[in-house]
Amino acid sequence: MSEYANKKTRGAFIAAVFAMQGFGILAGGIVTLIISAAFKARFDAPAYQDDPAGSTVSQADYVWRIILMLGAAPALLTYYWRMKMPETARYTALVAKNAKQAASDMSKVLQVDIVEEPEKVEELVRSREFGLFSRQFVRRHGLHLLGTSTTWFLLDIAFYSQNLFQKDIFSAINWIPKAKTMSALEEVYKISRAQTLIALCGTVPGYWVTVLLIDRIGRFAIQLLGFFMMTVFMLGLAVPYHHWTTPGHHAGFLVMYAFTFFFANFGPNSTTFIVPAEIFPARLRSTCHGISAAAGKAGAIVGAFGFLYAAQNQDKALDDPGYPAGIGVRNSLFVLAGISFLGLLFTFLVPSPRASRSRRCPARTRTTTTPPPPPTTPPPPPAATPEPFPSRSDP
């Protein structure tokens, strides 16, 4: 998408593609909500504290299987269209060095005639022939790659911690009852209901505000604002944490918690995906984007395992069975606020894509409209008649 889109609306196009993730999150919550509600209504069960064995009916084992199976359907539906999508012209021309195929592919996409210029392609390739592990790449893009990788890494520590352990946070503030007071199906239903509400009110709007504003205020400003507001709202949750856990204050906690998701998506969760697709040269763009994304997934691993252990209660008697004592949810929120602030600082290593535009494809387009008639060549002026030499009889 970064190579097909025009410069003026490229950010919005890429952000719109990424924003479909929000609808996927919302759809996943709704599907889980419907299936768990249907099974709960059909197979009633006592709470775990009343009957540990009977609280999980045998039919409950089908719930996660059905949800997981339905999750494969969207990927299967997109397979055919993805196989029909041609490689981008920049890659085909500059990396595969096939100007003719690049012109043919873009003719189909843009529905115009493309005239390939292999000489210009070869000249462009020779002028930019430096590898990923070269000094020239380090000099030109080393800090950029460090910036995109570290910001994605730090974001995913905070983002995945919040996403994967929403149920623990909701239980800690007593918005969701303790697990022992519910049956297995009731717990799935109430967790999915809470997560769907957060996605609807915070996650999805954040994606689409990014689509609306990214080409107006820029990627750098959105990422900086997102990390800053994530830091502010996490501190707003952590500092008066005991106030939020008292009865009657759950709504305030949930509003602020939803805002952390809003500014994650109207912020670094979107821009860390978009910027690496714009600032690196075409032949290294996918590699650099992959390195940045891999750093992000490493952060997700750190966040998932780190928060799992860190959020355990400091009082070992109140821990989940099998886990050592942790630092508690409040201190974990302080840590996530610090990580978000680090992300804000590393954002200054990331350049604005307005100064690092994707290179144009070295090909010339020609539409199929009838060309104007060639200019008429004016007739040559009449030859001058030479004057006769004067005769001997002329005076």
N, C-alpha and C positions, 0 to 999 in steps of 0.2 A: 504493500500500500504506500509506503514512503517513496517508492520509485515511480509509481503510477500517478500519484496525486500531483497537482500543480502546487507551486510554491505558496500561493496566496492562501489556500485552504488546506494545505497538507496536514497541519496539526489537528484540525477538526476532523479530517477524514481518518487519521490514525486513531485519534481519541474515540471516535464513534465506533470503530472496530473493537477497540479495547473495552468500551463501555458495554458491549454486549455481554461481557463477563458479569456485569451487575444483574442483568436479566437472568443469566444462568444461575447465579446465587439465589435470586428470588424464586425462580422456578424450582430449584432443588428444595428450598424450604417449603414451598407450597405442596409439592409432591409428597414430601415426608409427612407434612401435616395431614393431608387427605388420607394417606395409607394408614398412618398410625391411628387416626380417628376412626376409620372404618374397622380396623381390627379391635380397637378398644371397645367400640360399641357392640361388636359381635362376641368378643371373648373377654368377659369381665373377670377381674382377678383381684385378690386382696392385696393390701400393702405388704411390703417386704417385712416390716417389723411385726406384722401379724402372722404371716405365713411365708417364710423365706423361700421354700420350695415352690409353693403354689403361686407366688407373685409373678413368676415368669411362666406363662402358659406355653405349651409346645408350639402353638401356631405363631407365637411371636418371632420364632426363628425365620419365618418367611418374610418378615417386614424388611429387614436389611437387605435380603436377597433381591426382593422386588425393586427396592429403591436403587440398588447398585445396577441392576439390569436395565432399568429405565434410563440411567445415566449414560449408558452406551448408545442410546438411540440417536441423540444429536450428532455425535461423532460419525455414526454410520450414515446419516442423512447427508452430511457434507462431503463424504468421501468422493462421490462421483464428480461433483463440481470442482473439488480441489485437483483431481487428476486431469481435468480439462483446462485448468488454468496454466497459461504458458509462463515460462521463466521471464523475468523482467529483462528489458532490452539492455539495460546497463550491464547486467551480469553477463548476458550472452555475448555482448560486443566486447566488453573490457576484460572479462575473465576467460570465457570460452573462446574469445577471439573469432566469433562467427558473425560478422556484420550482416551477411545475407539473411541468416536465420533471425537475427534481431529485427531487421527491417520487416521480414515476413510476419513475425509475431505481433509487432506493434501495428502493422497494417490491419490485422484482424481486430485488435483491441480498440484502436482509434478510428477505424473505418475510413482511413485516408491512405493515399499512396505514399510509400516511404522510399526514398532513393538512398541506398546504402553508399557509404563513402569509406571503403576499407582503408584507404590511404590515411585518412584522418584518424581512424581508429588505431591503426598501427603507430602513428605518431604520438597519439595521446597515451597509449600503453607504454611506449618507450620512455616518455617524459615522466611517468609516475611509477616506474618499476622499482618499488622498494617493498620489502617484506614486513611481516608482523614483528619479527625479532631483529629488525635493523635499527641502527642508530637514528636514521632519518625518521622512522616511525615514532621512536621514543621522543625525539625532539619535537615532532609535530603534534603527536596525539597521545603521548605517554600520560601526561597529567589528565587529559580528557578521559582516558580509559580508567585511570585510577579514580577519578571523580564519579563516573557512571557506575563503577563496580562497588565502591564503598557506600554510595548513597542507596543503591539497591539492596546491598547487604544489610545496612542499618535499618532501612525501612521494613524489610521482611522480618527482622527480629521482632519489631513492635507489632507489625500488621498480623503476622501469623499467630503470635502470642494471644492477641485479642480475639482473633477469629476462632482458633481451635479451643480456647478455654473460656468461651462465653458462659457456658453452664456453670463453671466454678465461680465466676464472678457474680453471676445472677444468684447462685445459691448463697454466696458469702453475704450479699445484702438482703437475703431472705425474700427476693422477688419470686424465685422458684423454690418450692418446698424441698426439704431435705429428701435425698433419694430413698431413705428407709421408710418414709411416709407414703410412698407411691408404689404402684406396680410398675413393671418394666415398660408396658405399653403406655401407661399414663406419663411416665417420665419422658419417653420419646416424644409424645404429643406436646407436652408443656415446653420442652427445650426447643423443639422445632417452631412452636408458636412464637416464643421469645426471639429466636434468631431471625425469623421471617419479619417480625415487626421492626427489628433494628435494620435489616436490609432495606425494607421499604422506606423507612424514615431517614436513614443516614447514608447507607452505602450507595444505592441507586441514584439518588439526586446528586451526590458528589461527582459521579462519572459524567453526568450530562451537563452539569455546570462547567466542567472542564471542556467539554465539546463546544459549549457556547462561547467561552472566553479565551481559549488558548491562543487563538490567532489575533486576539485583541490586546491582551496584557502580556503574553509571552510565557514560554516554558519556565524560564528562570524565576520569574515572579511567582508563578503558581507553586513551584516546588518549594521556594523559600517560605511562602505564606503557609503552605501545608505543614511543613515540618514545625514552623513556629507555633501554629495553632494546635497541633498535636501535643507539643510540649506544654502549652498553656492548659489545655483541657485535662491532660493526665495529671498535672500538678493540682488542678482544681478538683480532681477526684481523690488524689492521694492525701493532700494536706488535711482536709476536713473529713477524712475517710470514716471515722467513727460517727460523725454526724449523719452521713449518708446511710449508714447501716441501721439507724434507729427507725422505728415505725413512723410512717407518714412522710418520709423523705426519699422513698425509692424513686419516685417520678423524676425528681431533680437529678439524681444520679444517672438515670437512664437517658435523660435528655443530653446531659454532658457526655455520656458514653457514646451516644449516637453521633454527636458532633465530632468525636475523634475519628469515627469511620468516614464521616462526611469530608473532613479535611485530609484524610489519608487519600481519598479518591479524587477530591478536588485539590490535588497536591501530588506528593511523590509517587503514590501507587500508579498514577497515570503517566506522569512525566518521566519516571525512570524507565518506562517501557518505550516512550516516544522518542526521547532525545538520542539514545544510542542508534536508532534507526535513521537519524538525520545527519549526525556530525562527522561520521567516519567515511572514508573513500569507498566507492562502490565495491571494489574487489575485496575489501576487508570488512565491509559493513556487517555481514551476517556473523562473521567470526567474532568481532568486537561486541556485537549485540549478544551473542551466545555466552561470551565470557562474563559480561555484565549480568546476564540472567542467571548464570551458574553461581555467581557471587550472591545473588539474591536468594537462590534456593539454599545455599549454605547458611544464610541468615535465617531462613525459615526453619532449618533443622535446629539451629542454635535456639531460636525462639520457642520451638515446640518442646524440645527436651528441657531447656533451661527454665521456662515458665512452669512446666509440669512439676519440677522439683522445687523451684523457688517459691511458688505460690502456696506450698503446704504450710499449715499453721505452725507458728513457732513453738506452740505447746504440743509436744509429741502425742499427748493423750487425745488431741483433737485432730490429728493427721488422718488422712486416708490410710487404710491398712496396707502395709507393704512399702510405704514411702518414709524416708527420714524426715526429720523436722526441717522446715524451710524458713524463709524470711517473711512469709505471709503475703497476702494480696496487696496490702497497703505499700509495703516496701518494694514489692515487685512493680507497682505502678510508678514509684519514684525512679526505679532503674529504667523503665521504658521511657519515662520523660527525659532522662539523661541521654538515652540512645537517640531519641528524636532530636535533641539539641545537637548532638554530634552530626546527625544527618544534615541539619541546617548549616553547620560549619563546612562540611565537605561539599555542599552544593556550590560553594564558590570556586571549586575546581572545574565545574561543568560550564562550558561556554554556551552562549546563546546560539541556537541554530540559525538565527537570522544572520549571524556572521560566518556561518559554516554551512552554506546551502549545499544540497546535493548537486553533484555535477550533472550538467545536461548531457543527454545521450548524443554522441557525435553523429547525428544523422539529420538529413534535411527532409522536411515534410513537404508534400505537394498535394493539394486537394485535387479532386477529379473534375472540378468545374472547367468549363471551356475557357482556354486562355484568350486574352485580348488579341486582336489581330496585330501583326507586326507593323511598325510605323512605315509609311510609304516613303520610299527614297525619292527625294526631289530630283527632277531631270537635271542633267548637267547644263550649265549656261552655254549658250551658243558661242562657237569659236569666233573670235574677233577677225574680221577681214583685214588682211594686211594692206596697208596703204601702198600704192604702186610707187616704184622709184620715180623720181622726177625725170622726165625726158630731157633730151638735150635742147628741145625747143622751148621748155618752160623758162620763164624769166627768172 
